[in-house]
Amino acid sequence: MTVRRGVVYDLGYVRYDGPRLGRRGAVTATVRDGVFRILGFRRKARHKILPFFLLALAVLPAVAFVGFSFLLSNFAPDAESPFGGHAEYFSLIGTTVLLFVALAAPELLIPDRRYGVLSVYSSRPLLPDDYVWARFGSLLAVLSLFLLVPQFLMYVGFSALTGETLMGELIARAGEIPKIVLTAAVYALAYAPPAFLVAAYAKRKAVASGVYLAVMLVGMGLVAGIVQATVLPGHRFAALAALIEHPNYVRDWIYGRSATQELIVSQAGFAPWVSAVMIVTVAGVSLLLVLRRYRRSM
């Protein structure tokens, strides 16, 4: 018969004498931890592959646009650039941003619930609302990389190609900056809160990502079918459920572009401000439901 013996080590009790940062420090640490988690920092290499691959997909086209424009200006200085501007680029990377949000939101919320980490957060001076806003802030912080870094590269690159001096052209094109920032905020507000809501109730990350993409992409097809192929009374109001199109419609409004008839919301006869209201409403309702969910569980 094998006799097992345990050993007890008396390590002693040492009182914590470091800085006590309080509630603000807890929120800051939660935001930082969320950013690291999304990008895979302090984790194995496989956790870094997808976020950095999607980031590369968002940035590389901007680099290519500037590079090809440089070559075109050398061979044909008077020719117009075949590439679109800042407004078109938001549409180009829209799908990439959507995929990133579908992966990032579940990564922020689900592991904490699944592995019982919420009890650790509750033991600190961190309120449920603080936790939700800190995690949402992490998502917005990384999402801004996808939306603003490529635009910044295009802004500087095209300024260097079209002006006699870089600084003079940057100043001349400074009017583009508010439009870029506002449009980026519109896309972030349209895509992030619904993903946050799905992740707040889903139990697995893969399920949350799949449900979110189904609502945004498959739901878009259903809405298009209802608006275009039916004559039921009030069928045009189904276009308001086209969540993926609202930021594109508002973007055209910000840049003063005529609404394209490819957009279901435009075909249904709604004005761009209606899409703006829908974005704010869906974002507000989504975040309120997430707050309610965590106020009950923390």
Stockholm file with secondary structure:
# STOCKHOLM 1.0

chainA/1-298         MTVRRGVVYDLGYVRYDGPRLGRRGAVTATVRDGVFRILGFRRKARHKILPFFLLALAVLPAVAFVGFSFLLSNFAPDAESPFGGHAEYFSLIGTTVLLFVALAAPELLIPDRRYGVLSVYSSRPLLPDDYVWARFGSLLAVLSLFLLVPQFLMYVGFSALTGETLMGELIARAGEIPKIVLTAAVYALAYAPPAFLVAAYAKRKAVASGVYLAVMLVGMGLVAGIVQATVLPGHRFAALAALIEHPNYVRDWIYGRSATQELIVSQAGFAPWVSAVMIVTVAGVSLLLVLRRYRRSM
#=GR chainA/1-298 SS CCCCCCCCCCCCCCCCCSCCCHHHHHHHHHHHHHHHHHHTTTSCTHHHHHHHHHHHHHHHHHHHHHHHHHHHHHHCTTSCCSSCCHHHHHHHTHHHHHHHHHHHHHHHHHHHHHTTTHHHHHTTTCCHHHHHHHHHHHHHHHHHHHHHHHHHHHHHHHHHHHSSSHHHHHHHTTTHHHHHHHHHHHHHHHHHHHHHHHHHHCSSHHHHHHHHHIIIIIHHHHHHHHHHHCCCTTGGGGGGGCTTTHHHHHHHHHTTCCCCTTSHHHHTTCCHHHHHHHHHHHHHHHHHHHHHHHHHHC
#=GC SS_cons         CCCCCCCCCCCCCCCCCSCCCHHHHHHHHHHHHHHHHHHTTTSCTHHHHHHHHHHHHHHHHHHHHHHHHHHHHHHCTTSCCSSCCHHHHHHHTHHHHHHHHHHHHHHHHHHHHHTTTHHHHHTTTCCHHHHHHHHHHHHHHHHHHHHHHHHHHHHHHHHHHHSSSHHHHHHHTTTHHHHHHHHHHHHHHHHHHHHHHHHHHCSSHHHHHHHHHIIIIIHHHHHHHHHHHCCCTTGGGGGGGCTTTHHHHHHHHHTTCCCCTTSHHHHTTCCHHHHHHHHHHHHHHHHHHHHHHHHHHC
//
